[in-house]
Amino acid sequence: MDQTIIKYIIENLHGGRKDLEIEAEDDLLGGGLIESMAMMRLIQFIETEYELKIPPQDMTIENFMTVSAMVDYIQRVKV
């Protein structure tokens, strides 16, 4: 799951940059890897890919700061 999200970020939000490496624990927002509009695109991808509807109250820094946090969130709500 984490590699699917990382692949989406690199290919769709960073134009497939070959020099970009993202780890599951990297701070995407604080590290400048994702800005707010890109985060909305990423959330739409997650909703489609994992068949979820993410309510606005769940769109928090804690749930989306890192790929690991996203995976944890997806696993919690998919139960």
Backbone as CSV, one residue per row, in Angstrom:
resi,resn,N_x,N_y,N_z,CA_x,CA_y,CA_z,C_x,C_y,C_z
1,MET,0.828,-1.189,0.000,0.000,0.000,0.000,0.876,1.258,0.000
2,ASP,1.922,1.256,0.826,2.769,2.451,0.879,3.468,2.705,-0.444
3,GLN,3.894,1.645,-1.130,4.574,1.832,-2.415,3.620,2.366,-3.490
4,THR,2.353,1.991,-3.419,1.352,2.501,-4.359,1.193,4.013,-4.185
5,ILE,1.132,4.459,-2.938,0.981,5.886,-2.651,2.249,6.647,-3.049
6,ILE,3.401,6.110,-2.721,4.667,6.749,-3.093,4.781,6.852,-4.610
7,LYS,4.428,5.799,-5.314,4.485,5.807,-6.776,3.561,6.889,-7.334
8,TYR,2.360,7.020,-6.778,1.440,8.068,-7.227,2.046,9.458,-7.021
9,ILE,2.620,9.685,-5.851,3.210,10.996,-5.545,4.309,11.332,-6.557
10,ILE,5.196,10.383,-6.797,6.315,10.640,-7.711,5.826,10.822,-9.147
11,GLU,4.962,9.919,-9.608,4.540,9.950,-11.009,3.546,11.061,-11.319
12,ASN,2.621,11.328,-10.412,1.542,12.252,-10.719,1.698,13.644,-10.113
13,LEU,2.407,13.742,-9.013,2.560,15.043,-8.372,3.934,15.650,-8.615
14,HIS,4.882,14.813,-9.068,6.237,15.301,-9.338,6.700,14.932,-10.743
15,GLY,5.763,14.675,-11.632,6.099,14.455,-13.040,7.008,13.281,-13.326
16,GLY,7.021,12.276,-12.444,7.836,11.087,-12.675,9.321,11.283,-12.493
17,ARG,9.704,12.260,-11.691,11.136,12.539,-11.465,11.883,11.288,-11.018
18,LYS,12.891,10.933,-11.764,13.687,9.732,-11.451,14.619,9.950,-10.266
19,ASP,14.966,11.207,-9.974,15.901,11.509,-8.894,15.209,11.647,-7.536
20,LEU,13.884,11.566,-7.507,13.149,11.769,-6.265,12.933,10.448,-5.543
21,GLU,13.361,10.398,-4.294,13.134,9.219,-3.458,12.300,9.646,-2.266
22,ILE,11.237,8.919,-2.016,10.362,9.198,-0.885,10.275,7.945,-0.041
23,GLU,10.497,8.110,1.252,10.352,7.016,2.205,9.002,7.153,2.904
24,ALA,8.496,6.064,3.425,7.180,6.056,4.066,7.101,6.986,5.273
25,GLU,8.231,7.269,5.902,8.242,8.116,7.101,8.588,9.580,6.814
26,ASP,8.838,9.924,5.554,9.180,11.311,5.218,8.001,12.247,5.485
27,ASP,8.294,13.405,6.051,7.282,14.440,6.288,6.989,15.110,4.945
28,LEU,5.874,14.757,4.344,5.544,15.241,3.008,5.222,16.724,2.988
29,LEU,4.523,17.186,3.990,4.119,18.590,4.041,5.267,19.473,4.520
30,GLY,5.844,19.131,5.649,6.941,19.915,6.209,8.180,19.884,5.340
31,GLY,8.371,18.787,4.616,9.536,18.649,3.751,9.347,19.275,2.381
32,GLY,8.176,19.842,2.138,7.918,20.508,0.872,7.658,19.566,-0.299
33,LEU,7.423,18.298,-0.021,7.167,17.346,-1.099,5.747,17.464,-1.648
34,ILE,4.834,17.968,-0.817,3.444,18.132,-1.236,2.917,19.445,-0.696
35,GLU,2.250,20.214,-1.563,1.588,21.443,-1.129,0.082,21.154,-1.073
36,SER,-0.695,22.130,-0.677,-2.110,21.888,-0.376,-2.921,21.365,-1.562
37,MET,-2.740,21.908,-2.754,-3.505,21.423,-3.902,-3.105,20.001,-4.275
38,ALA,-1.829,19.703,-4.177,-1.368,18.345,-4.453,-1.923,17.380,-3.409
39,MET,-2.046,17.829,-2.165,-2.616,16.982,-1.116,-4.068,16.631,-1.450
40,MET,-4.814,17.583,-1.988,-6.202,17.297,-2.364,-6.249,16.259,-3.486
41,ARG,-5.336,16.350,-4.432,-5.262,15.334,-5.498,-4.897,13.969,-4.923
42,LEU,-3.989,13.952,-3.961,-3.591,12.705,-3.318,-4.758,12.095,-2.549
43,ILE,-5.514,12.916,-1.856,-6.688,12.421,-1.117,-7.709,11.840,-2.097
44,GLN,-7.927,12.500,-3.226,-8.846,11.961,-4.238,-8.351,10.609,-4.747
45,PHE,-7.046,10.492,-4.968,-6.471,9.217,-5.400,-6.724,8.130,-4.360
46,ILE,-6.472,8.434,-3.099,-6.665,7.457,-2.028,-8.129,7.022,-1.954
47,GLU,-9.045,7.980,-2.071,-10.472,7.643,-2.038,-10.836,6.691,-3.174
48,THR,-10.317,6.957,-4.353,-10.618,6.111,-5.511,-9.922,4.756,-5.404
49,GLU,-8.641,4.790,-5.125,-7.831,3.565,-5.087,-8.299,2.588,-4.010
50,TYR,-8.680,3.120,-2.845,-9.021,2.260,-1.708,-10.509,2.278,-1.375
51,GLU,-11.312,2.842,-2.299,-12.770,2.851,-2.178,-13.239,3.368,-0.823
52,LEU,-12.818,4.598,-0.510,-13.202,5.248,0.745,-13.779,6.616,0.446
53,LYS,-14.451,7.161,1.412,-14.845,8.566,1.395,-14.240,9.165,2.650
54,ILE,-13.289,10.061,2.487,-12.598,10.662,3.628,-13.347,11.931,4.024
55,PRO,-13.951,11.929,5.213,-14.682,13.120,5.644,-13.720,14.258,5.993
56,PRO,-14.184,15.503,5.856,-13.312,16.652,6.132,-12.644,16.604,7.507
57,GLN,-13.336,16.107,8.522,-12.747,16.062,9.861,-11.566,15.090,9.970
58,ASP,-11.434,14.174,9.005,-10.305,13.241,9.008,-9.112,13.758,8.195
59,MET,-9.300,14.864,7.485,-8.207,15.431,6.676,-7.305,16.277,7.570
60,THR,-6.590,15.564,8.437,-5.731,16.223,9.415,-4.265,15.940,9.116
61,ILE,-3.411,16.770,9.668,-1.972,16.598,9.497,-1.533,15.229,10.039
62,GLU,-2.169,14.794,11.130,-1.801,13.503,11.729,-2.078,12.337,10.777
63,ASN,-3.137,12.430,9.992,-3.499,11.340,9.080,-2.769,11.388,7.738
64,PHE,-2.212,12.558,7.372,-1.662,12.702,6.026,-0.258,13.290,5.964
65,MET,0.433,13.390,7.093,1.770,13.975,7.099,2.796,13.067,6.414
66,THR,2.660,11.766,6.601,3.591,10.808,6.001,2.795,9.719,5.291
67,VAL,3.461,8.988,4.418,2.809,7.862,3.752,2.415,6.814,4.795
68,SER,3.253,6.596,5.797,2.921,5.639,6.862,1.649,6.038,7.592
69,ALA,1.493,7.331,7.863,0.279,7.811,8.532,-0.946,7.570,7.652
70,MET,-0.796,7.759,6.346,-1.904,7.510,5.420,-2.297,6.041,5.421
71,VAL,-1.300,5.167,5.375,-1.563,3.730,5.387,-2.265,3.340,6.685
72,ASP,-1.788,3.856,7.819,-2.436,3.570,9.108,-3.884,4.034,9.090
73,TYR,-4.124,5.236,8.571,-5.488,5.767,8.497,-6.363,4.873,7.619
74,ILE,-5.886,4.521,6.439,-6.655,3.672,5.529,-7.006,2.351,6.183
75,GLN,-6.040,1.741,6.854,-6.274,0.453,7.512,-7.283,0.580,8.643
76,ARG,-7.263,1.706,9.364,-8.232,1.925,10.458,-9.649,2.052,9.930
77,VAL,-9.831,2.819,8.869,-11.184,3.074,8.379,-11.732,1.974,7.491
78,LYS,-10.877,1.119,6.966,-11.317,0.022,6.102,-11.798,-1.196,6.887
79,VAL,-11.705,-1.157,8.203,-12.074,-2.315,9.035,-13.563,-2.538,8.978
